Amino acid sequence: MKHMGKPKEPEPAKLFMSLIAMEDDIFHQGVKDLRSAFGEADRISERLPFDLTDYYTPEMGKALFRHFITFERLIPIPILPDIKQATNRLEEKIAAPDGKRRINIDPGYMCLEHVILATTKGYTHRPYLRDGIYADLTLIYRHKSFQPLEWTYPDYRQEGVIALFNQFRKEYLEDLRGGKQRSC
C-alpha cells in the first residue's frame, strides 16, 4: 500500500543577486545597500561583460557589466517575493534624477535541484508566487551540472556562468552539511 506524502518545509536556499551596471560607483553602492538589507555577501563574482542583449541599453547605457553575489545567510524560499520587492525599491533609490535605472538587481535563489529568478513578468514557464512576483525556473541540476532550459536567458546559458553556479552549489552544499541556519 502506498502512503500519502507528508508536506514538509524545504531546506533553506542560497540567495544570490545579479547586478548589472555601467559605473563602478553605482555597482558598489548597490552592494553596500544589499549588504545592509540582506547581510554579508560571501561571494562576489569577477566582473562579467553584459553584452548578449541590448535590452537595458536605452535605460542604462552601453558597456554594461555584471557581477553575481551570494549571501552568507540562507533564506526560506517563500520570502523570494519580499526580496524582489526590496530590490525594486533599491533600484528606485539608486536611479538617476530622471527616474532611469542605473543598476539592475535581479534576485534569485539556488537550491540543490535548480536556480530560480524572481521576476515581475509572467510567462508560461513562470508560476505566480504572490504580490506581483513570478518564479522563473532558469537552470536545473542534472548529470552533475546545472543545465539551461529552452527559455533560459542567453547569458545564463554561458559556460562560465554555469560553472559559477556549479561552484555556488558546492559552497551551498557545504553550508547545508555544516548546519548553516536560515535567516529571516
C-alpha positions, 0 to 999 in steps of 0.5 A, a space after each residue: 500500500 502506498 502512503 500519502 506524502 507528508 508536506 514538509 518545509 524545504 531546506 533553506 536556499 542560497 540567495 544570490 543577486 545579479 547586478 548589472 551596471 555601467 559605473 563602478 560607483 553605482 555597482 558598489 553602492 548597490 552592494 553596500 545597500 544589499 549588504 545592509 538589507 540582506 547581510 554579508 555577501 560571501 561571494 562576489 563574482 569577477 566582473 562579467 561583460 553584459 553584452 548578449 542583449 541590448 535590452 537595458 541599453 536605452 535605460 542604462 547605457 552601453 558597456 554594461 557589466 555584471 557581477 553575481 553575489 551570494 549571501 552568507 545567510 540562507 533564506 526560506 524560499 517563500 520570502 523570494 517575493 519580499 526580496 524582489 520587492 526590496 530590490 525594486 525599491 533599491 533600484 528606485 533609490 539608486 536611479 538617476 534624477 530622471 527616474 532611469 535605472 542605473 543598476 539592475 538587481 535581479 534576485 534569485 535563489 539556488 537550491 540543490 535541484 535548480 536556480 530560480 529568478 524572481 521576476 515581475 513578468 509572467 510567462 508560461 514557464 513562470 508560476 505566480 508566487 504572490 504580490 506581483 512576483 513570478 518564479 522563473 525556473 532558469 537552470 536545473 541540476 542534472 548529470 552533475 551540472 546545472 543545465 539551461 532550459 529552452 527559455 533560459 536567458 542567453 547569458 545564463 546559458 554561458 559556460 562560465 556562468 554555469 560553472 559559477 553556479 556549479 561552484 555556488 552549489 558546492 559552497 551551498 552544499 557545504 553550508 547545508 552539511 555544516 548546519 548553516 541556519 536560515 535567516 529571516 
